[in-house]
Amino acid sequence: MKHRPSAEVTLDRIGAARLTGVALQRVPSAALMEGLIKQQDGPVRRDLEIRWATSTGDTARVAQAIEALGAQCGGSTPSDDCDSALRSVWSFVTVSASPARAQLARTFPDLRPPACPAKAATIGDQFISVLCGRPVRDQDAFDAAVARETEGDGRFADSRSLWAAAAVARAGGLESDELRSAAESAVGQSHVEGVFFDETPAQGTLLTSWALLHLADADRAGVDLEALAQAIRREPTDGAADRVMLARAGLALLGSTPTPAAGGALALRDPDGPYNPFIALAARDAGDLRLVSIGFSMTEARKTPERLASWLVTKRIIEGRPISISDADAALLRRLGPTQATPGSAGTPVPGLLRDTALAAAGRPSEPVSVSLGCGGADWLVTVDDECDIRSSLLVALRDDFTTSQGAA
């Protein structure tokens, strides 16, 4: 349950803003962008390095990345990743009129512009026309292509099509209020650095959409809330009680109506279900907590410390009060702890956070595990291994909530 900010989306939006003359309200930090780029490998990483270094004016870094790309993709049978990266880099340096075009041409002498399309009725075809040296200068044709791309609602399908449209407009000396508005909106929707709700509705899952909204609370500046609500409604629930609750929870936090009708009763029967507490928490946000129950016994939960911790946290959410446990239960919980990084795997604070949250749910003391608060500029997200870890973030929020609202066990 990780939310990876997208370096490509960020660079597309920065590029679209600059091509359309839109001021950048939030410039992503170098540390954030470098971290995101390092998550990629091979030609994809070189593509992103070239685009980022070009945007910051680091010509030495651009040259190094092109040289590395040549070493990776200069063979006689380049991979599909190479083909895609080369097309992307060539498009970028062409649109940006980068001096790196000369080095790229020397490194890849067989790289040629695409053939010009017979017709240029879409943004995609008009973008190819820019690359082949025949930019579109017909304002009506461009307006029609923008309207077709946005389907009349002012929203481009994704960040790449937005950047392509901006490139077409710049090359042809064209104007579009709709394009400029979309670029301004895209820059604003960056919200906090790199945490995007709108590209593929919070990474395309109801669980993540709800979790981000729950954690963000009122910190939603610049987010297109209506677009997010529509995206949540488009996600299929298939009538499953847990998915209906997640959809209802996300829409409830947005204050958006109408919401789906409440689903049926939901018994959480899997003692190893990692998201049992979060489903209960979403049900509470949706006003559906009365429909949720735990479908396995405490005896079953006591078989492992992870099960017991999950059972306690879920039970606390459902009952709204601390849950009494024995000293033996507390001792079992204290076997949990954060795992350390090894050469073969990254460490994670999740077991330790689960322990601390479960002990807090029972009104028992603990020595809270240390976490790195703040990710992508959001102080309500926890960073784990250079990623925004939503599960850890939710556990920290629950731990703090349980600790400050104990009541009687």
TORKOL-4160 file (C-alpha; in steps of 0.2 Angstrom, whole numbers, padded with zeros to 4 digits, m for minus):
409
<pt num="1" X="0000" Y="0000" Z="0000"/>
<pt num="2" X="0012" Y="0013" Z="m0006"/>
<pt num="3" X="0009" Y="0029" Z="m0015"/>
<pt num="4" X="0023" Y="0034" Z="m0027"/>
<pt num="5" X="0023" Y="0051" Z="m0033"/>
<pt num="6" X="0026" Y="0051" Z="m0052"/>
<pt num="7" X="0042" Y="0060" Z="m0058"/>
<pt num="8" X="0035" Y="0059" Z="m0076"/>
<pt num="9" X="0018" Y="0067" Z="m0071"/>
<pt num="10" X="0028" Y="0081" Z="m0062"/>
<pt num="11" X="0039" Y="0084" Z="m0077"/>
<pt num="12" X="0025" Y="0084" Z="m0089"/>
<pt num="13" X="0016" Y="0097" Z="m0079"/>
<pt num="14" X="0031" Y="0108" Z="m0077"/>
<pt num="15" X="0034" Y="0107" Z="m0095"/>
<pt num="16" X="0016" Y="0111" Z="m0100"/>
<pt num="17" X="0016" Y="0126" Z="m0088"/>
<pt num="18" X="0032" Y="0133" Z="m0095"/>
<pt num="19" X="0026" Y="0131" Z="m0113"/>
<pt num="20" X="0010" Y="0140" Z="m0110"/>
<pt num="21" X="0018" Y="0153" Z="m0099"/>
<pt num="22" X="0009" Y="0148" Z="m0083"/>
<pt num="23" X="0018" Y="0153" Z="m0067"/>
<pt num="24" X="0024" Y="0138" Z="m0056"/>
<pt num="25" X="0017" Y="0140" Z="m0039"/>
<pt num="26" X="0025" Y="0125" Z="m0032"/>
<pt num="27" X="0042" Y="0119" Z="m0039"/>
<pt num="28" X="0046" Y="0102" Z="m0033"/>
<pt num="29" X="0062" Y="0100" Z="m0022"/>
<pt num="30" X="0078" Y="0093" Z="m0030"/>
<pt num="31" X="0078" Y="0080" Z="m0016"/>
<pt num="32" X="0061" Y="0074" Z="m0021"/>
<pt num="33" X="0064" Y="0073" Z="m0039"/>
<pt num="34" X="0081" Y="0064" Z="m0037"/>
<pt num="35" X="0073" Y="0051" Z="m0026"/>
<pt num="36" X="0059" Y="0048" Z="m0038"/>
<pt num="37" X="0071" Y="0047" Z="m0053"/>
<pt num="38" X="0082" Y="0034" Z="m0043"/>
<pt num="39" X="0067" Y="0023" Z="m0041"/>
<pt num="40" X="0067" Y="0020" Z="m0060"/>
<pt num="41" X="0080" Y="0009" Z="m0069"/>
<pt num="42" X="0088" Y="0008" Z="m0086"/>
<pt num="43" X="0083" Y="0019" Z="m0101"/>
<pt num="44" X="0067" Y="0026" Z="m0092"/>
<pt num="45" X="0079" Y="0033" Z="m0078"/>
<pt num="46" X="0090" Y="0041" Z="m0091"/>
<pt num="47" X="0075" Y="0049" Z="m0100"/>
<pt num="48" X="0069" Y="0057" Z="m0083"/>
<pt num="49" X="0086" Y="0062" Z="m0079"/>
<pt num="50" X="0088" Y="0071" Z="m0096"/>
<pt num="51" X="0071" Y="0080" Z="m0094"/>
<pt num="52" X="0074" Y="0085" Z="m0076"/>
<pt num="53" X="0092" Y="0091" Z="m0079"/>
<pt num="54" X="0086" Y="0101" Z="m0094"/>
<pt num="55" X="0073" Y="0110" Z="m0084"/>
<pt num="56" X="0086" Y="0115" Z="m0070"/>
<pt num="57" X="0099" Y="0120" Z="m0083"/>
<pt num="58" X="0112" Y="0106" Z="m0078"/>
<pt num="59" X="0120" Y="0104" Z="m0095"/>
<pt num="60" X="0133" Y="0092" Z="m0088"/>
<pt num="61" X="0120" Y="0081" Z="m0081"/>
<pt num="62" X="0111" Y="0080" Z="m0097"/>
<pt num="63" X="0127" Y="0076" Z="m0107"/>
<pt num="64" X="0131" Y="0062" Z="m0094"/>
<pt num="65" X="0113" Y="0055" Z="m0096"/>
<pt num="66" X="0114" Y="0055" Z="m0115"/>
<pt num="67" X="0131" Y="0046" Z="m0114"/>
<pt num="68" X="0124" Y="0033" Z="m0102"/>
<pt num="69" X="0108" Y="0031" Z="m0113"/>
<pt num="70" X="0120" Y="0028" Z="m0128"/>
<pt num="71" X="0129" Y="0014" Z="m0118"/>
<pt num="72" X="0112" Y="0006" Z="m0114"/>
<pt num="73" X="0103" Y="0008" Z="m0131"/>
<pt num="74" X="0117" Y="0010" Z="m0144"/>
<pt num="75" X="0117" Y="m0009" Z="m0149"/>
<pt num="76" X="0110" Y="m0016" Z="m0164"/>
<pt num="77" X="0094" Y="m0023" Z="m0156"/>
<pt num="78" X="0088" Y="m0011" Z="m0143"/>
<pt num="79" X="0075" Y="m0016" Z="m0131"/>
<pt num="80" X="0057" Y="m0009" Z="m0131"/>
<pt num="81" X="0062" Y="0001" Z="m0116"/>
<pt num="82" X="0076" Y="0009" Z="m0127"/>
<pt num="83" X="0064" Y="0013" Z="m0141"/>
<pt num="84" X="0051" Y="0021" Z="m0129"/>
<pt num="85" X="0065" Y="0031" Z="m0120"/>
<pt num="86" X="0073" Y="0037" Z="m0136"/>
<pt num="87" X="0057" Y="0043" Z="m0143"/>
<pt num="88" X="0053" Y="0052" Z="m0127"/>
<pt num="89" X="0070" Y="0060" Z="m0126"/>
<pt num="90" X="0070" Y="0065" Z="m0144"/>
<pt num="91" X="0053" Y="0073" Z="m0143"/>
<pt num="92" X="0058" Y="0082" Z="m0127"/>
<pt num="93" X="0074" Y="0090" Z="m0134"/>
<pt num="94" X="0065" Y="0094" Z="m0150"/>
<pt num="95" X="0051" Y="0103" Z="m0142"/>
<pt num="96" X="0062" Y="0112" Z="m0129"/>
<pt num="97" X="0075" Y="0116" Z="m0143"/>
<pt num="98" X="0088" Y="0110" Z="m0132"/>
<pt num="99" X="0106" Y="0111" Z="m0137"/>
<pt num="100" X="0107" Y="0093" Z="m0132"/>
<pt num="101" X="0100" Y="0088" Z="m0149"/>
<pt num="102" X="0117" Y="0089" Z="m0157"/>
<pt num="103" X="0124" Y="0076" Z="m0144"/>
<pt num="104" X="0109" Y="0065" Z="m0146"/>
<pt num="105" X="0111" Y="0065" Z="m0165"/>
<pt num="106" X="0129" Y="0061" Z="m0163"/>
<pt num="107" X="0125" Y="0047" Z="m0151"/>
<pt num="108" X="0111" Y="0040" Z="m0161"/>
<pt num="109" X="0114" Y="0044" Z="m0179"/>
<pt num="110" X="0100" Y="0033" Z="m0185"/>
<pt num="111" X="0087" Y="0043" Z="m0175"/>
<pt num="112" X="0075" Y="0051" Z="m0187"/>
<pt num="113" X="0059" Y="0062" Z="m0185"/>
<pt num="114" X="0043" Y="0053" Z="m0187"/>
<pt num="115" X="0034" Y="0054" Z="m0204"/>
<pt num="116" X="0021" Y="0068" Z="m0205"/>
<pt num="117" X="0003" Y="0062" Z="m0203"/>
<pt num="118" X="m0009" Y="0064" Z="m0218"/>
<pt num="119" X="m0021" Y="0073" Z="m0207"/>
<pt num="120" X="m0019" Y="0082" Z="m0190"/>
<pt num="121" X="m0036" Y="0081" Z="m0182"/>
<pt num="122" X="m0030" Y="0075" Z="m0165"/>
<pt num="123" X="m0018" Y="0082" Z="m0152"/>
<pt num="124" X="m0007" Y="0066" Z="m0155"/>
<pt num="125" X="m0006" Y="0069" Z="m0174"/>
<pt num="126" X="m0003" Y="0088" Z="m0171"/>
<pt num="127" X="0011" Y="0084" Z="m0159"/>
<pt num="128" X="0019" Y="0072" Z="m0172"/>
<pt num="129" X="0017" Y="0086" Z="m0185"/>
<pt num="130" X="0028" Y="0097" Z="m0173"/>
<pt num="131" X="0041" Y="0083" Z="m0172"/>
<pt num="132" X="0042" Y="0081" Z="m0191"/>
<pt num="133" X="0044" Y="0099" Z="m0194"/>
<pt num="134" X="0027" Y="0104" Z="m0200"/>
<pt num="135" X="0019" Y="0113" Z="m0185"/>
<pt num="136" X="0000" Y="0116" Z="m0185"/>
<pt num="137" X="m0004" Y="0135" Z="m0187"/>
<pt num="138" X="m0023" Y="0133" Z="m0190"/>
<pt num="139" X="m0031" Y="0140" Z="m0174"/>
<pt num="140" X="m0048" Y="0132" Z="m0178"/>
<pt num="141" X="m0040" Y="0115" Z="m0181"/>
<pt num="142" X="m0031" Y="0116" Z="m0164"/>
<pt num="143" X="m0046" Y="0122" Z="m0155"/>
<pt num="144" X="m0056" Y="0107" Z="m0162"/>
<pt num="145" X="m0042" Y="0095" Z="m0157"/>
<pt num="146" X="m0042" Y="0102" Z="m0139"/>
<pt num="147" X="m0060" Y="0100" Z="m0138"/>
<pt num="148" X="m0059" Y="0082" Z="m0144"/>
<pt num="149" X="m0046" Y="0078" Z="m0132"/>
<pt num="150" X="m0055" Y="0086" Z="m0117"/>
<pt num="151" X="m0072" Y="0080" Z="m0122"/>
<pt num="152" X="m0078" Y="0097" Z="m0118"/>
<pt num="153" X="m0075" Y="0097" Z="m0099"/>
<pt num="154" X="m0058" Y="0106" Z="m0100"/>
<pt num="155" X="m0049" Y="0091" Z="m0093"/>
<pt num="156" X="m0035" Y="0082" Z="m0103"/>
<pt num="157" X="m0034" Y="0063" Z="m0102"/>
<pt num="158" X="m0017" Y="0063" Z="m0094"/>
<pt num="159" X="m0002" Y="0074" Z="m0091"/>
<pt num="160" X="0007" Y="0068" Z="m0107"/>
<pt num="161" X="m0007" Y="0074" Z="m0118"/>
<pt num="162" X="m0008" Y="0091" Z="m0109"/>
<pt num="163" X="0011" Y="0093" Z="m0112"/>
<pt num="164" X="0009" Y="0088" Z="m0130"/>
<pt num="165" X="m0005" Y="0101" Z="m0133"/>
<pt num="166" X="0006" Y="0114" Z="m0125"/>
<pt num="167" X="0020" Y="0109" Z="m0137"/>
<pt num="168" X="0008" Y="0111" Z="m0152"/>
<pt num="169" X="0002" Y="0128" Z="m0146"/>
<pt num="170" X="0020" Y="0134" Z="m0143"/>
<pt num="171" X="0026" Y="0128" Z="m0160"/>
<pt num="172" X="0012" Y="0135" Z="m0170"/>
<pt num="173" X="0010" Y="0151" Z="m0161"/>
<pt num="174" X="m0008" Y="0146" Z="m0156"/>
<pt num="175" X="m0018" Y="0152" Z="m0141"/>
<pt num="176" X="m0031" Y="0142" Z="m0131"/>
<pt num="177" X="m0039" Y="0148" Z="m0115"/>
<pt num="178" X="m0045" Y="0130" Z="m0112"/>
<pt num="179" X="m0027" Y="0124" Z="m0113"/>
<pt num="180" X="m0020" Y="0138" Z="m0102"/>
<pt num="181" X="m0033" Y="0134" Z="m0089"/>
<pt num="182" X="m0030" Y="0116" Z="m0089"/>
<pt num="183" X="m0011" Y="0119" Z="m0087"/>
<pt num="184" X="m0015" Y="0131" Z="m0072"/>
<pt num="185" X="m0026" Y="0118" Z="m0064"/>
<pt num="186" X="m0013" Y="0104" Z="m0067"/>
<pt num="187" X="0000" Y="0114" Z="m0058"/>
<pt num="188" X="m0012" Y="0118" Z="m0044"/>
<pt num="189" X="m0017" Y="0100" Z="m0042"/>
<pt num="190" X="0001" Y="0095" Z="m0038"/>
<pt num="191" X="m0006" Y="0099" Z="m0020"/>
<pt num="192" X="0009" Y="0095" Z="m0010"/>
<pt num="193" X="0025" Y="0090" Z="m0018"/>
<pt num="194" X="0022" Y="0075" Z="m0029"/>
<pt num="195" X="0006" Y="0068" Z="m0020"/>
<pt num="196" X="m0006" Y="0067" Z="m0035"/>
<pt num="197" X="m0024" Y="0063" Z="m0032"/>
<pt num="198" X="m0030" Y="0067" Z="m0050"/>
<pt num="199" X="m0019" Y="0057" Z="m0063"/>
<pt num="200" X="m0026" Y="0040" Z="m0061"/>
<pt num="201" X="m0038" Y="0044" Z="m0046"/>
<pt num="202" X="m0026" Y="0042" Z="m0032"/>
<pt num="203" X="m0017" Y="0027" Z="m0041"/>
<pt num="204" X="m0034" Y="0020" Z="m0046"/>
<pt num="205" X="m0040" Y="0012" Z="m0030"/>
<pt num="206" X="m0054" Y="0015" Z="m0018"/>
<pt num="207" X="m0043" Y="0011" Z="m0003"/>
<pt num="208" X="m0030" Y="0023" Z="m0008"/>
<pt num="209" X="m0042" Y="0037" Z="m0013"/>
<pt num="210" X="m0051" Y="0036" Z="0004"/>
<pt num="211" X="m0034" Y="0034" Z="0014"/>
<pt num="212" X="m0027" Y="0050" Z="0006"/>
<pt num="213" X="m0042" Y="0060" Z="0010"/>
<pt num="214" X="m0043" Y="0053" Z="0027"/>
<pt num="215" X="m0025" Y="0057" Z="0031"/>
<pt num="216" X="m0026" Y="0074" Z="0022"/>
<pt num="217" X="m0041" Y="0080" Z="0032"/>
<pt num="218" X="m0042" Y="0099" Z="0027"/>
<pt num="219" X="m0026" Y="0099" Z="0018"/>
<pt num="220" X="m0033" Y="0098" Z="0000"/>
<pt num="221" X="m0027" Y="0115" Z="m0008"/>
<pt num="222" X="m0027" Y="0114" Z="m0026"/>
<pt num="223" X="m0035" Y="0097" Z="m0028"/>
<pt num="224" X="m0049" Y="0095" Z="m0041"/>
<pt num="225" X="m0062" Y="0088" Z="m0028"/>
<pt num="226" X="m0075" Y="0086" Z="m0041"/>
<pt num="227" X="m0064" Y="0076" Z="m0053"/>
<pt num="228" X="m0059" Y="0065" Z="m0038"/>
<pt num="229" X="m0077" Y="0062" Z="m0033"/>
<pt num="230" X="m0081" Y="0057" Z="m0051"/>
<pt num="231" X="m0066" Y="0045" Z="m0052"/>
<pt num="232" X="m0072" Y="0037" Z="m0036"/>
<pt num="233" X="m0089" Y="0035" Z="m0043"/>
<pt num="234" X="m0082" Y="0027" Z="m0058"/>
<pt num="235" X="m0072" Y="0014" Z="m0048"/>
<pt num="236" X="m0082" Y="m0003" Z="m0049"/>
<pt num="237" X="m0088" Y="m0009" Z="m0032"/>
<pt num="238" X="m0097" Y="m0025" Z="m0039"/>
<pt num="239" X="m0109" Y="m0024" Z="m0024"/>
<pt num="240" X="m0095" Y="m0030" Z="m0012"/>
<pt num="241" X="m0099" Y="m0023" Z="0005"/>
<pt num="242" X="m0081" Y="m0017" Z="0008"/>
<pt num="243" X="m0079" Y="m0008" Z="m0008"/>
<pt num="244" X="m0096" Y="0000" Z="m0006"/>
<pt num="245" X="m0090" Y="0007" Z="0011"/>
<pt num="246" X="m0074" Y="0013" Z="0004"/>
<pt num="247" X="m0083" Y="0022" Z="m0010"/>
<pt num="248" X="m0095" Y="0029" Z="0002"/>
<pt num="249" X="m0081" Y="0035" Z="0014"/>
<pt num="250" X="m0071" Y="0044" Z="0001"/>
<pt num="251" X="m0087" Y="0053" Z="m0005"/>
<pt num="252" X="m0092" Y="0057" Z="0013"/>
<pt num="253" X="m0075" Y="0065" Z="0016"/>
<pt num="254" X="m0077" Y="0075" Z="0000"/>
<pt num="255" X="m0095" Y="0080" Z="0005"/>
<pt num="256" X="m0100" Y="0074" Z="m0012"/>
<pt num="257" X="m0118" Y="0068" Z="m0016"/>
<pt num="258" X="m0126" Y="0057" Z="m0021"/>
<pt num="259" X="m0117" Y="0043" Z="m0013"/>
<pt num="260" X="m0120" Y="0024" Z="m0016"/>
<pt num="261" X="m0133" Y="0016" Z="m0005"/>
<pt num="262" X="m0126" Y="0007" Z="0010"/>
<pt num="263" X="m0121" Y="m0011" Z="0007"/>
<pt num="264" X="m0124" Y="m0026" Z="0017"/>
<pt num="265" X="m0116" Y="m0032" Z="0033"/>
<pt num="266" X="m0098" Y="m0035" Z="0033"/>
<pt num="267" X="m0089" Y="m0048" Z="0044"/>
<pt num="268" X="m0070" Y="m0047" Z="0043"/>
<pt num="269" X="m0067" Y="m0065" Z="0043"/>
<pt num="270" X="m0048" Y="m0066" Z="0038"/>
<pt num="271" X="m0038" Y="m0065" Z="0054"/>
<pt num="272" X="m0022" Y="m0061" Z="0043"/>
<pt num="273" X="m0031" Y="m0048" Z="0033"/>
<pt num="274" X="m0019" Y="m0033" Z="0033"/>
<pt num="275" X="m0032" Y="m0020" Z="0030"/>
<pt num="276" X="m0045" Y="m0025" Z="0043"/>
<pt num="277" X="m0042" Y="m0010" Z="0054"/>
<pt num="278" X="m0043" Y="0002" Z="0039"/>
<pt num="279" X="m0059" Y="m0005" Z="0032"/>
<pt num="280" X="m0067" Y="m0002" Z="0049"/>
<pt num="281" X="m0060" Y="0015" Z="0049"/>
<pt num="282" X="m0067" Y="0019" Z="0032"/>
<pt num="283" X="m0084" Y="0012" Z="0038"/>
<pt num="284" X="m0083" Y="0024" Z="0052"/>
<pt num="285" X="m0080" Y="0039" Z="0040"/>
<pt num="286" X="m0094" Y="0033" Z="0029"/>
<pt num="287" X="m0106" Y="0031" Z="0044"/>
<pt num="288" X="m0107" Y="0012" Z="0041"/>
<pt num="289" X="m0098" Y="0006" Z="0056"/>
<pt num="290" X="m0114" Y="m0002" Z="0063"/>
<pt num="291" X="m0113" Y="m0014" Z="0048"/>
<pt num="292" X="m0095" Y="m0020" Z="0052"/>
<pt num="293" X="m0090" Y="m0034" Z="0064"/>
<pt num="294" X="m0075" Y="m0046" Z="0067"/>
<pt num="295" X="m0079" Y="m0063" Z="0060"/>
<pt num="296" X="m0065" Y="m0073" Z="0070"/>
<pt num="297" X="m0063" Y="m0075" Z="0089"/>
<pt num="298" X="m0049" Y="m0068" Z="0100"/>
<pt num="299" X="m0043" Y="m0086" Z="0103"/>
<pt num="300" X="m0040" Y="m0086" Z="0084"/>
<pt num="301" X="m0032" Y="m0069" Z="0085"/>
<pt num="302" X="m0020" Y="m0074" Z="0099"/>
<pt num="303" X="m0011" Y="m0087" Z="0087"/>
<pt num="304" X="0001" Y="m0073" Z="0081"/>
<pt num="305" X="0006" Y="m0056" Z="0087"/>
<pt num="306" X="0001" Y="m0048" Z="0071"/>
<pt num="307" X="m0016" Y="m0056" Z="0071"/>
<pt num="308" X="m0019" Y="m0050" Z="0089"/>
<pt num="309" X="m0013" Y="m0032" Z="0085"/>
<pt num="310" X="m0025" Y="m0031" Z="0070"/>
<pt num="311" X="m0039" Y="m0038" Z="0080"/>
<pt num="312" X="m0036" Y="m0026" Z="0094"/>
<pt num="313" X="m0035" Y="m0010" Z="0083"/>
<pt num="314" X="m0051" Y="m0016" Z="0073"/>
<pt num="315" X="m0060" Y="m0019" Z="0089"/>
<pt num="316" X="m0056" Y="m0002" Z="0096"/>
<pt num="317" X="m0062" Y="0007" Z="0080"/>
<pt num="318" X="m0078" Y="m0003" Z="0080"/>
<pt num="319" X="m0082" Y="m0001" Z="0099"/>
<pt num="320" X="m0075" Y="0017" Z="0101"/>
<pt num="321" X="m0067" Y="0013" Z="0118"/>
<pt num="322" X="m0051" Y="0005" Z="0124"/>
<pt num="323" X="m0051" Y="m0014" Z="0124"/>
<pt num="324" X="m0045" Y="m0024" Z="0140"/>
<pt num="325" X="m0031" Y="m0036" Z="0137"/>
<pt num="326" X="m0021" Y="m0047" Z="0149"/>
<pt num="327" X="m0003" Y="m0045" Z="0153"/>
<pt num="328" X="0001" Y="m0061" Z="0142"/>
<pt num="329" X="m0008" Y="m0052" Z="0127"/>
<pt num="330" X="0003" Y="m0037" Z="0130"/>
<pt num="331" X="0019" Y="m0048" Z="0131"/>
<pt num="332" X="0014" Y="m0056" Z="0115"/>
<pt num="333" X="0011" Y="m0039" Z="0106"/>
<pt num="334" X="0028" Y="m0033" Z="0112"/>
<pt num="335" X="0036" Y="m0047" Z="0102"/>
<pt num="336" X="0033" Y="m0036" Z="0087"/>
<pt num="337" X="0045" Y="m0023" Z="0081"/>
<pt num="338" X="0051" Y="m0014" Z="0066"/>
<pt num="339" X="0062" Y="m0024" Z="0054"/>
<pt num="340" X="0079" Y="m0018" Z="0049"/>
<pt num="341" X="0085" Y="m0016" Z="0032"/>
<pt num="342" X="0096" Y="m0030" Z="0025"/>
<pt num="343" X="0106" Y="m0031" Z="0008"/>
<pt num="344" X="0091" Y="m0041" Z="0001"/>
<pt num="345" X="0076" Y="m0031" Z="0008"/>
<pt num="346" X="0071" Y="m0014" Z="0014"/>
<pt num="347" X="0067" Y="m0012" Z="0033"/>
<pt num="348" X="0049" Y="m0007" Z="0038"/>
<pt num="349" X="0042" Y="0001" Z="0053"/>
<pt num="350" X="0025" Y="m0007" Z="0051"/>
<pt num="351" X="0027" Y="m0021" Z="0063"/>
<pt num="352" X="0032" Y="m0009" Z="0077"/>
<pt num="353" X="0018" Y="0003" Z="0072"/>
<pt num="354" X="0006" Y="m0011" Z="0073"/>
<pt num="355" X="0012" Y="m0015" Z="0090"/>
<pt num="356" X="0011" Y="0003" Z="0097"/>
<pt num="357" X="m0006" Y="0006" Z="0090"/>
<pt num="358" X="m0013" Y="m0011" Z="0097"/>
<pt num="359" X="m0006" Y="m0007" Z="0114"/>
<pt num="360" X="m0013" Y="0011" Z="0113"/>
<pt num="361" X="m0030" Y="0003" Z="0108"/>
<pt num="362" X="m0029" Y="m0007" Z="0125"/>
<pt num="363" X="m0023" Y="0008" Z="0135"/>
<pt num="364" X="m0006" Y="0000" Z="0137"/>
<pt num="365" X="0010" Y="0010" Z="0137"/>
<pt num="366" X="0024" Y="0007" Z="0124"/>
<pt num="367" X="0040" Y="0015" Z="0117"/>
<pt num="368" X="0034" Y="0022" Z="0101"/>
<pt num="369" X="0044" Y="0017" Z="0086"/>
<pt num="370" X="0052" Y="0031" Z="0077"/>
<pt num="371" X="0046" Y="0036" Z="0059"/>
<pt num="372" X="0051" Y="0049" Z="0046"/>
<pt num="373" X="0036" Y="0060" Z="0046"/>
<pt num="374" X="0033" Y="0070" Z="0030"/>
<pt num="375" X="0033" Y="0064" Z="0012"/>
<pt num="376" X="0032" Y="0074" Z="m0004"/>
<pt num="377" X="0029" Y="0090" Z="0007"/>
<pt num="378" X="0014" Y="0082" Z="0017"/>
<pt num="379" X="0017" Y="0081" Z="0035"/>
<pt num="380" X="0003" Y="0068" Z="0037"/>
<pt num="381" X="0012" Y="0055" Z="0027"/>
<pt num="382" X="0026" Y="0044" Z="0033"/>
<pt num="383" X="0041" Y="0041" Z="0022"/>
<pt num="384" X="0048" Y="0023" Z="0021"/>
<pt num="385" X="0062" Y="0019" Z="0009"/>
<pt num="386" X="0060" Y="0035" Z="m0001"/>
<pt num="387" X="0041" Y="0031" Z="m0003"/>
<pt num="388" X="0025" Y="0038" Z="0004"/>
<pt num="389" X="0019" Y="0023" Z="0015"/>
<pt num="390" X="0001" Y="0025" Z="0017"/>
<pt num="391" X="m0001" Y="0010" Z="0029"/>
<pt num="392" X="0012" Y="0017" Z="0041"/>
<pt num="393" X="0004" Y="0034" Z="0040"/>
<pt num="394" X="m0013" Y="0027" Z="0045"/>
<pt num="395" X="m0006" Y="0017" Z="0059"/>
<pt num="396" X="0003" Y="0033" Z="0066"/>
<pt num="397" X="m0013" Y="0043" Z="0065"/>
<pt num="398" X="m0023" Y="0029" Z="0074"/>
<pt num="399" X="m0009" Y="0027" Z="0087"/>
<pt num="400" X="m0010" Y="0046" Z="0091"/>
<pt num="401" X="m0029" Y="0046" Z="0091"/>
<pt num="402" X="m0029" Y="0031" Z="0103"/>
<pt num="403" X="m0016" Y="0039" Z="0114"/>
<pt num="404" X="m0025" Y="0055" Z="0116"/>
<pt num="405" X="m0042" Y="0048" Z="0119"/>
<pt num="406" X="m0040" Y="0034" Z="0130"/>
<pt num="407" X="m0056" Y="0033" Z="0142"/>
<pt num="408" X="m0059" Y="0018" Z="0153"/>
<pt num="409" X="m0054" Y="0001" Z="0147"/>
